[in-house]
Amino acid sequence: MTAPARAADQPPADRDPRWDAVAARDAAADGAFVYSVRTTGVYCRPSCPSRRANPQNVAFHVDGAAAEAAGFRPCRRCRPDDVSPTAARAALVARACRVIEAAEEPPALDRLARACGTSAARLVSAFKAETGLTPKAYAQGERVRRMRRELSRPQASVASAIYGAGFSSSGRFYAVADDALGMPPSAYRAGGEGAAIRFAVAQCSLGALLVAASARGVCAILLGDDPDALVRDLQDRFPKAELTGGEAGFERVVAEVAGLVERPGRGLDLPLDIRGTAFQRRVWEALRKLPAGATASYADVAAAIGAPKAVRAVAQACGANALAVAIPCHRVVRTDGSLSGYRWGVERKRALLAREAEQGGASD
């Protein structure tokens, strides 16, 4: 059989940006296009493990149908006419998530794997690659979401929330509730009623600074232009909490935080009350390990937490951070090194990075 001819006016593949994905065997490009090899008469996925073809013999096609219409047949190694491994993995994880969300109690790993038609090891591997979490951690997060939902229902009692969230006993519920909610369940059900939060607003070189602390530690460090807007932000978080402003002795905490803003590489010698999902906590912990003066891309952070595909989720976790500078999301930049969005304004992000560079990272 004669191999399909290459169009005379078609430039060599290495002049096409898609060649970089082929050369790197980039699985992320699977599904975006296929490439054909004139000398073999086959077409492949970008991630095909076969020996790299001479770009002079390669052409690109929008999909397998277009490649077959041009006279090429599917590669037997990468099977481009089949569902891609990346898509299959995403479908597997989506199926597992649906099983977890529909279950009254978190299913055991072996039972979950059987329900998804796979092995426990493959399921864990796929789950971590797609979400950065194990199935168990995802199930715990789902249980916390149910807990919050049940406690937020009108006229709900803590007892009804325990069983509505899928806990088999009150002991198991209270073992995780306080850490997950940041306060006793009864206080959360009341919208934070009875929770004591001290706060103060001051001015710093980056504008208005709000510092708030619970009994556990500093729970909010907010930056902005309008002090009143910062206070409203705090009130929205805890609409029924007992917010106390200007309390004597709290000035020391505010001064410590203001010093951190001026010298962001020094660190903060105060306890933090960090509240978030399991995934958010993993992202924030990775950010706290970034040395002052250094930057990382969202993809770098995703890789550091073992979830290279979760770049968008990492960006969302950065945006959800309520502890400016203490959790240094200002050190996260775009892949090309340019500054991306920052909850408190890109100019403040630029200023913080400049200060760290001038101060040589962490202070003595």
ROVO-92516 format. One record per residue (C-alpha): residue number from 1; x, y negated, z negated. Coordinates in Angstrom, 1 decimal, padded with zeros to 4 digits. Each point is the difference from the previous one (the first is absolute). Layout:
BEGIN
<i=NUM&u=X&v=Y&w=Z>;
...
end
This chain:
BEGIN
<i=1&u=000.0&v=000.0&w=000.0>;
<i=2&u=001.4&v=-003.4&w=000.9>;
<i=3&u=000.4&v=-002.5&w=-002.8>;
<i=4&u=-002.2&v=-003.1&w=000.2>;
<i=5&u=001.8&v=-002.9&w=001.6>;
<i=6&u=000.8&v=-003.1&w=-001.9>;
<i=7&u=-001.4&v=-003.3&w=001.5>;
<i=8&u=002.7&v=-001.8&w=001.9>;
<i=9&u=-000.9&v=-003.4&w=-001.5>;
<i=10&u=-000.1&v=001.3&w=-003.6>;
<i=11&u=002.9&v=-001.3&w=-002.2>;
<i=12&u=002.1&v=002.5&w=-002.1>;
<i=13&u=-001.6&v=000.9&w=-003.3>;
<i=14&u=002.7&v=-001.6&w=-002.1>;
<i=15&u=-001.2&v=-003.4&w=001.2>;
<i=16&u=-003.5&v=000.7&w=-001.5>;
<i=17&u=-000.4&v=-000.7&w=-003.8>;
<i=18&u=-001.8&v=003.3&w=-000.3>;
<i=19&u=003.3&v=001.8&w=000.6>;
<i=20&u=001.2&v=-001.0&w=-003.5>;
<i=21&u=-002.8&v=002.1&w=-001.5>;
<i=22&u=001.0&v=002.9&w=002.2>;
<i=23&u=003.7&v=-000.3&w=-000.8>;
<i=24&u=-000.9&v=-000.1&w=-003.7>;
<i=25&u=-002.5&v=002.8&w=000.3>;
<i=26&u=-002.4&v=-002.3&w=-001.9>;
<i=27&u=-003.1&v=001.9&w=-001.1>;
<i=28&u=-001.7&v=-003.3&w=-000.7>;
<i=29&u=-000.2&v=-000.6&w=003.7>;
<i=30&u=-001.8&v=003.3&w=000.7>;
<i=31&u=-003.4&v=-000.7&w=001.5>;
<i=32&u=001.0&v=-003.4&w=001.3>;
<i=33&u=001.5&v=001.5&w=003.2>;
<i=34&u=001.7&v=003.1&w=001.5>;
<i=35&u=003.0&v=000.2&w=002.2>;
<i=36&u=000.8&v=002.3&w=002.9>;
<i=37&u=003.3&v=001.4&w=001.3>;
<i=38&u=000.2&v=000.3&w=003.8>;
<i=39&u=002.7&v=002.8&w=000.0>;
<i=40&u=-002.0&v=002.3&w=-002.3>;
<i=41&u=-003.6&v=-000.9&w=001.1>;
<i=42&u=-001.2&v=-000.3&w=-003.6>;
<i=43&u=-001.3&v=-002.8&w=-002.1>;
<i=44&u=000.6&v=-000.4&w=-003.8>;
<i=45&u=-000.8&v=-001.9&w=-003.1>;
<i=46&u=002.4&v=-002.7&w=-001.1>;
<i=47&u=001.0&v=002.2&w=-002.9>;
<i=48&u=000.8&v=003.1&w=002.1>;
<i=49&u=003.1&v=001.9&w=-001.4>;
<i=50&u=001.1&v=001.1&w=003.4>;
<i=51&u=003.4&v=-001.1&w=001.3>;
<i=52&u=-000.1&v=-003.7&w=001.0>;
<i=53&u=-000.7&v=-000.5&w=003.6>;
<i=54&u=001.9&v=-002.3&w=002.4>;
<i=55&u=-001.9&v=-003.3&w=000.0>;
<i=56&u=000.5&v=-000.1&w=003.8>;
<i=57&u=-002.5&v=003.0&w=000.1>;
<i=58&u=-002.5&v=-001.3&w=-002.5>;
<i=59&u=-003.3&v=-001.7&w=000.6>;
<i=60&u=-002.7&v=-001.1&w=-002.5>;
<i=61&u=-003.7&v=000.6&w=000.1>;
<i=62&u=-002.9&v=-001.3&w=-002.2>;
<i=63&u=-001.1&v=003.6&w=-000.9>;
<i=64&u=000.2&v=003.6&w=001.0>;
<i=65&u=-002.8&v=-000.2&w=002.6>;
<i=66&u=002.0&v=-002.7&w=001.8>;
<i=67&u=003.1&v=002.1&w=-000.1>;
<i=68&u=-001.8&v=003.1&w=001.3>;
<i=69&u=-001.6&v=-002.1&w=002.7>;
<i=70&u=003.5&v=-000.9&w=001.1>;
<i=71&u=000.9&v=003.7&w=000.3>;
<i=72&u=001.6&v=000.8&w=-003.4>;
<i=73&u=-000.8&v=002.8&w=-002.4>;
<i=74&u=000.0&v=-000.2&w=-003.8>;
<i=75&u=003.2&v=000.9&w=-001.8>;
<i=76&u=-000.2&v=003.4&w=-001.9>;
<i=77&u=002.1&v=-001.3&w=-002.9>;
<i=78&u=-001.8&v=-003.1&w=-001.1>;
<i=79&u=-003.4&v=000.8&w=001.6>;
<i=80&u=-001.0&v=-003.6&w=000.9>;
<i=81&u=-003.4&v=001.3&w=001.1>;
<i=82&u=-000.8&v=001.0&w=-003.6>;
<i=83&u=-000.7&v=-002.1&w=-003.1>;
<i=84&u=003.2&v=-001.7&w=-001.1>;
<i=85&u=001.6&v=001.1&w=-003.3>;
<i=86&u=-000.4&v=-003.5&w=-001.3>;
<i=87&u=-003.7&v=-000.1&w=000.8>;
<i=88&u=-000.5&v=003.6&w=-001.4>;
<i=89&u=001.7&v=-001.0&w=-003.3>;
<i=90&u=-002.1&v=-003.1&w=-000.3>;
<i=91&u=-003.2&v=002.0&w=000.6>;
<i=92&u=001.1&v=002.6&w=-002.6>;
<i=93&u=000.5&v=-002.7&w=-002.6>;
<i=94&u=-003.3&v=-001.7&w=000.9>;
<i=95&u=-001.7&v=003.4&w=-000.4>;
<i=96&u=001.6&v=000.6&w=-003.4>;
<i=97&u=-001.0&v=-003.5&w=-001.2>;
<i=98&u=-003.6&v=000.7&w=000.9>;
<i=99&u=000.1&v=003.2&w=-002.0>;
<i=100&u=001.5&v=-001.7&w=-003.0>;
<i=101&u=-002.5&v=-002.9&w=000.2>;
<i=102&u=-002.9&v=002.4&w=000.2>;
<i=103&u=001.1&v=002.3&w=-002.9>;
<i=104&u=-001.5&v=-000.6&w=-003.4>;
<i=105&u=003.5&v=000.7&w=-001.6>;
<i=106&u=003.4&v=-000.1&w=001.7>;
<i=107&u=000.4&v=003.3&w=001.8>;
<i=108&u=003.0&v=002.2&w=-000.7>;
<i=109&u=002.8&v=-000.3&w=002.7>;
<i=110&u=-000.4&v=003.6&w=001.2>;
<i=111&u=-003.8&v=-000.4&w=000.3>;
<i=112&u=000.4&v=-003.3&w=001.8>;
<i=113&u=002.5&v=001.4&w=002.4>;
<i=114&u=-002.3&v=003.0&w=000.8>;
<i=115&u=-002.9&v=-002.4&w=000.6>;
<i=116&u=002.1&v=-001.9&w=002.5>;
<i=117&u=001.3&v=003.2&w=001.7>;
<i=118&u=003.6&v=-000.5&w=-000.8>;
<i=119&u=002.7&v=000.9&w=-002.6>;
<i=120&u=000.5&v=-001.9&w=-003.2>;
<i=121&u=003.6&v=-000.9&w=001.0>;
<i=122&u=-001.1&v=-001.4&w=003.3>;
<i=123&u=-002.8&v=-001.9&w=-001.5>;
<i=124&u=002.3&v=-001.7&w=-002.6>;
<i=125&u=002.5&v=-000.8&w=002.7>;
<i=126&u=-002.6&v=-001.6&w=002.3>;
<i=127&u=-001.6&v=-001.9&w=-002.8>;
<i=128&u=003.2&v=-001.5&w=-001.2>;
<i=129&u=001.0&v=-001.0&w=003.5>;
<i=130&u=-003.4&v=-001.7&w=000.7>;
<i=131&u=-000.8&v=-001.6&w=-003.3>;
<i=132&u=003.1&v=000.1&w=-002.2>;
<i=133&u=-002.0&v=002.0&w=-002.6>;
<i=134&u=-000.4&v=003.6&w=-000.8>;
<i=135&u=-003.6&v=001.4&w=000.2>;
<i=136&u=-000.1&v=000.1&w=-003.8>;
<i=137&u=000.9&v=-003.7&w=-000.2>;
<i=138&u=-002.6&v=-000.9&w=002.6>;
<i=139&u=-002.6&v=002.0&w=-001.9>;
<i=140&u=001.0&v=-001.9&w=-003.2>;
<i=141&u=-000.4&v=-003.3&w=001.9>;
<i=142&u=-003.4&v=001.1&w=001.3>;
<i=143&u=-001.0&v=000.8&w=-003.6>;
<i=144&u=001.0&v=-003.4&w=-001.1>;
<i=145&u=-002.0&v=-001.6&w=002.8>;
<i=146&u=-003.0&v=002.0&w=-001.1>;
<i=147&u=000.7&v=-001.1&w=-003.6>;
<i=148&u=000.0&v=-003.6&w=000.9>;
<i=149&u=-003.2&v=000.4&w=002.2>;
<i=150&u=-001.9&v=001.8&w=-002.8>;
<i=151&u=001.0&v=-002.5&w=-002.7>;
<i=152&u=-001.1&v=-002.8&w=002.3>;
<i=153&u=-003.5&v=001.4&w=000.4>;
<i=154&u=-002.7&v=-002.1&w=-001.7>;
<i=155&u=-001.1&v=001.5&w=-003.4>;
<i=156&u=002.7&v=002.6&w=000.3>;
<i=157&u=001.4&v=001.5&w=-003.2>;
<i=158&u=003.5&v=001.3&w=-000.4>;
<i=159&u=-001.4&v=003.5&w=-000.6>;
<i=160&u=-001.8&v=000.0&w=003.3>;
<i=161&u=003.1&v=-001.4&w=001.8>;
<i=162&u=002.1&v=002.9&w=-001.4>;
<i=163&u=-002.0&v=002.6&w=001.8>;
<i=164&u=-000.9&v=-002.2&w=003.0>;
<i=165&u=003.7&v=-000.3&w=000.7>;
<i=166&u=000.5&v=003.7&w=-000.1>;
<i=167&u=001.7&v=000.5&w=-003.4>;
<i=168&u=-000.9&v=003.2&w=-001.8>;
<i=169&u=000.7&v=-001.4&w=-003.4>;
<i=170&u=000.3&v=-003.4&w=-001.7>;
<i=171&u=003.5&v=000.9&w=-001.1>;
<i=172&u=001.2&v=000.2&w=003.6>;
<i=173&u=-001.8&v=-003.2&w=000.8>;
<i=174&u=001.6&v=-002.0&w=-002.8>;
<i=175&u=003.4&v=001.5&w=000.7>;
<i=176&u=000.2&v=-002.0&w=003.3>;
<i=177&u=-002.7&v=-002.7&w=-000.4>;
<i=178&u=002.0&v=-002.5&w=-002.0>;
<i=179&u=003.0&v=000.0&w=002.3>;
<i=180&u=-002.1&v=-000.1&w=003.2>;
<i=181&u=-002.3&v=-002.8&w=-001.2>;
<i=182&u=002.4&v=-002.1&w=-002.0>;
<i=183&u=-002.5&v=-000.1&w=-002.9>;
<i=184&u=-002.4&v=002.3&w=-001.9>;
<i=185&u=-002.8&v=001.4&w=002.3>;
<i=186&u=-002.7&v=-001.8&w=-002.0>;
<i=187&u=001.7&v=-003.3&w=000.6>;
<i=188&u=000.4&v=000.7&w=003.7>;
<i=189&u=-003.7&v=000.9&w=000.2>;
<i=190&u=-000.8&v=-003.4&w=-001.5>;
<i=191&u=002.1&v=-001.8&w=002.6>;
<i=192&u=003.0&v=-000.4&w=-002.3>;
<i=193&u=-002.1&v=-001.2&w=-002.9>;
<i=194&u=002.0&v=000.0&w=-003.2>;
<i=195&u=003.4&v=000.3&w=001.9>;
<i=196&u=002.3&v=-002.7&w=-001.4>;
<i=197&u=002.1&v=-001.7&w=002.7>;
<i=198&u=002.2&v=-003.0&w=-000.8>;
<i=199&u=001.0&v=-002.3&w=002.8>;
<i=200&u=001.5&v=-003.4&w=000.8>;
<i=201&u=000.6&v=-002.1&w=003.1>;
<i=202&u=003.2&v=-001.9&w=000.5>;
<i=203&u=001.9&v=-001.8&w=002.8>;
<i=204&u=003.1&v=001.4&w=001.5>;
<i=205&u=002.2&v=-000.8&w=003.0>;
<i=206&u=-002.3&v=002.2&w=002.2>;
<i=207&u=-003.3&v=-001.7&w=-001.2>;
<i=208&u=-002.5&v=001.2&w=-002.5>;
<i=209&u=000.8&v=003.1&w=-002.0>;
<i=210&u=-002.6&v=002.0&w=-001.9>;
<i=211&u=001.3&v=002.6&w=-002.5>;
<i=212&u=-002.4&v=002.4&w=-001.7>;
<i=213&u=000.6&v=002.8&w=-002.5>;
<i=214&u=-002.1&v=002.7&w=-001.6>;
<i=215&u=000.9&v=002.0&w=-003.1>;
<i=216&u=002.2&v=002.2&w=002.2>;
<i=217&u=002.0&v=-002.7&w=001.7>;
<i=218&u=000.1&v=-002.6&w=002.8>;
<i=219&u=-002.9&v=001.0&w=002.3>;
<i=220&u=000.0&v=-002.9&w=002.5>;
<i=221&u=002.5&v=-002.5&w=001.4>;
<i=222&u=-001.7&v=-002.1&w=002.6>;
<i=223&u=001.5&v=-002.8&w=002.1>;
<i=224&u=-001.9&v=-002.7&w=002.0>;
<i=225&u=-000.8&v=-003.6&w=000.6>;
<i=226&u=-003.2&v=-000.3&w=-002.0>;
<i=227&u=000.1&v=000.9&w=-003.7>;
<i=228&u=-003.8&v=000.2&w=-000.2>;
<i=229&u=000.0&v=002.6&w=002.9>;
<i=230&u=002.5&v=002.1&w=-001.9>;
<i=231&u=-002.2&v=000.0&w=-003.1>;
<i=232&u=-003.0&v=001.0&w=002.1>;
<i=233&u=002.0&v=002.8&w=001.4>;
<i=234&u=000.7&v=001.3&w=-003.5>;
<i=235&u=-003.7&v=-000.4&w=-001.0>;
<i=236&u=-001.1&v=001.9&w=003.0>;
<i=237&u=002.2&v=002.9&w=-001.0>;
<i=238&u=-001.6&v=000.1&w=-003.5>;
<i=239&u=-003.3&v=-001.8&w=000.1>;
<i=240&u=-000.9&v=000.9&w=-003.6>;
<i=241&u=003.4&v=000.2&w=-001.6>;
<i=242&u=000.9&v=-002.3&w=-002.8>;
<i=243&u=002.5&v=-002.4&w=001.7>;
<i=244&u=001.9&v=-002.2&w=-002.4>;
<i=245&u=002.0&v=-002.9&w=001.5>;
<i=246&u=002.7&v=-002.1&w=-001.6>;
<i=247&u=000.5&v=002.3&w=-003.0>;
<i=248&u=002.8&v=-000.9&w=-002.3>;
<i=249&u=003.1&v=002.2&w=000.5>;
<i=250&u=-000.9&v=000.9&w=003.6>;
<i=251&u=002.2&v=-002.7&w=001.3>;
<i=252&u=003.0&v=002.3&w=-000.5>;
<i=253&u=-001.5&v=002.5&w=002.4>;
<i=254&u=-000.7&v=-002.7&w=002.6>;
<i=255&u=003.5&v=-001.4&w=-000.3>;
<i=256&u=001.4&v=003.5&w=000.6>;
<i=257&u=-002.0&v=000.4&w=003.1>;
<i=258&u=000.8&v=-003.5&w=001.2>;
<i=259&u=003.7&v=000.8&w=-000.4>;
<i=260&u=-000.5&v=003.1&w=002.1>;
<i=261&u=-001.5&v=-002.1&w=002.8>;
<i=262&u=003.0&v=-002.3&w=-000.1>;
<i=263&u=002.5&v=002.9&w=-000.2>;
<i=264&u=-001.9&v=002.9&w=001.6>;
<i=265&u=003.1&v=002.3&w=-000.2>;
<i=266&u=000.2&v=-000.1&w=-003.8>;
<i=267&u=-003.0&v=002.4&w=-000.6>;
<i=268&u=-002.6&v=-000.4&w=-002.7>;
<i=269&u=000.6&v=001.2&w=-003.5>;
<i=270&u=-003.7&v=000.3&w=-000.8>;
<i=271&u=-002.4&v=003.0&w=000.1>;
<i=272&u=-002.3&v=000.2&w=003.0>;
<i=273&u=-003.6&v=001.2&w=000.1>;
<i=274&u=000.1&v=001.5&w=003.6>;
<i=275&u=-003.4&v=001.0&w=001.3>;
<i=276&u=-000.6&v=001.7&w=003.3>;
<i=277&u=-000.6&v=003.3&w=001.8>;
<i=278&u=002.6&v=002.8&w=000.0>;
<i=279&u=001.1&v=-001.0&w=003.5>;
<i=280&u=000.3&v=-003.7&w=-000.9>;
<i=281&u=002.0&v=000.8&w=-003.1>;
<i=282&u=002.5&v=002.1&w=002.1>;
<i=283&u=000.4&v=-002.9&w=002.4>;
<i=284&u=000.5&v=-002.5&w=-002.8>;
<i=285&u=002.5&v=002.2&w=-001.8>;
<i=286&u=002.0&v=000.2&w=003.3>;
<i=287&u=-000.1&v=-003.8&w=000.3>;
<i=288&u=001.3&v=-000.4&w=-003.6>;
<i=289&u=003.0&v=002.2&w=001.0>;
<i=290&u=001.0&v=-002.4&w=002.8>;
<i=291&u=003.0&v=-002.0&w=-001.1>;
<i=292&u=-000.2&v=-003.7&w=-000.2>;
<i=293&u=001.2&v=-001.6&w=003.2>;
<i=294&u=-000.9&v=003.1&w=002.1>;
<i=295&u=-003.0&v=000.4&w=002.3>;
<i=296&u=-001.8&v=003.0&w=001.4>;
<i=297&u=-002.6&v=000.5&w=002.7>;
<i=298&u=-003.4&v=001.5&w=-000.6>;
<i=299&u=001.2&v=003.1&w=001.9>;
<i=300&u=003.1&v=000.2&w=-002.3>;
<i=301&u=-002.3&v=-000.1&w=-003.1>;
<i=302&u=-002.3&v=002.6&w=001.5>;
<i=303&u=003.0&v=002.3&w=000.6>;
<i=304&u=001.3&v=-000.6&w=-003.5>;
<i=305&u=-003.2&v=001.3&w=-001.5>;
<i=306&u=-000.1&v=003.0&w=002.3>;
<i=307&u=-002.9&v=-001.3&w=002.2>;
<i=308&u=001.6&v=-001.2&w=003.2>;
<i=309&u=-003.4&v=-000.3&w=001.8>;
<i=310&u=-001.6&v=-002.1&w=-002.7>;
<i=311&u=001.5&v=-003.3&w=001.1>;
<i=312&u=-003.4&v=-001.8&w=000.1>;
<i=313&u=-000.9&v=001.4&w=-003.5>;
<i=314&u=003.3&v=-001.4&w=-001.3>;
<i=315&u=-000.8&v=-003.4&w=001.3>;
<i=316&u=-003.4&v=000.1&w=-001.6>;
<i=317&u=001.6&v=001.0&w=-003.4>;
<i=318&u=002.3&v=-003.0&w=000.3>;
<i=319&u=-003.0&v=-002.2&w=000.6>;
<i=320&u=-001.7&v=001.4&w=-003.1>;
<i=321&u=002.9&v=-000.8&w=-002.3>;
<i=322&u=-001.1&v=-002.4&w=-002.7>;
<i=323&u=003.4&v=-000.3&w=-001.7>;
<i=324&u=001.9&v=-002.5&w=002.2>;
<i=325&u=003.8&v=000.3&w=-000.1>;
<i=326&u=-000.1&v=002.5&w=-002.9>;
<i=327&u=-001.0&v=002.6&w=002.7>;
<i=328&u=002.1&v=-001.5&w=002.8>;
<i=329&u=-002.2&v=000.4&w=003.1>;
<i=330&u=001.7&v=-003.1&w=001.3>;
<i=331&u=003.0&v=002.3&w=000.9>;
<i=332&u=-002.1&v=001.8&w=002.6>;
<i=333&u=000.4&v=-001.3&w=003.5>;
<i=334&u=-000.8&v=001.1&w=003.6>;
<i=335&u=002.1&v=002.6&w=001.7>;
<i=336&u=001.9&v=-002.8&w=001.9>;
<i=337&u=000.7&v=-001.8&w=-003.2>;
<i=338&u=-002.4&v=-002.8&w=000.5>;
<i=339&u=-002.4&v=-001.1&w=-002.8>;
<i=340&u=-003.5&v=001.5&w=000.0>;
<i=341&u=-003.0&v=-001.1&w=-002.0>;
<i=342&u=000.2&v=-000.6&w=-003.7>;
<i=343&u=-002.9&v=-000.2&w=-002.4>;
<i=344&u=001.3&v=-003.3&w=-001.4>;
<i=345&u=001.2&v=-001.5&w=003.3>;
<i=346&u=002.9&v=000.7&w=002.3>;
<i=347&u=001.8&v=-003.2&w=-001.0>;
<i=348&u=000.1&v=001.3&w=-003.6>;
<i=349&u=001.3&v=003.3&w=001.2>;
<i=350&u=002.7&v=-001.8&w=002.0>;
<i=351&u=001.0&v=-002.1&w=-003.1>;
<i=352&u=000.2&v=003.1&w=-002.2>;
<i=353&u=002.3&v=001.8&w=002.4>;
<i=354&u=002.1&v=-003.1&w=000.5>;
<i=355&u=000.4&v=-000.3&w=-003.8>;
<i=356&u=001.1&v=003.7&w=-000.3>;
<i=357&u=002.5&v=-000.5&w=002.8>;
<i=358&u=001.4&v=-003.2&w=-001.6>;
<i=359&u=000.2&v=001.6&w=-003.5>;
<i=360&u=001.7&v=003.1&w=001.3>;
<i=361&u=-002.7&v=002.5&w=-001.0>;
<i=362&u=-000.4&v=000.9&w=-003.6>;
<i=363&u=001.4&v=-002.4&w=-002.6>;
<i=364&u=002.5&v=001.0&w=-002.7>;
end
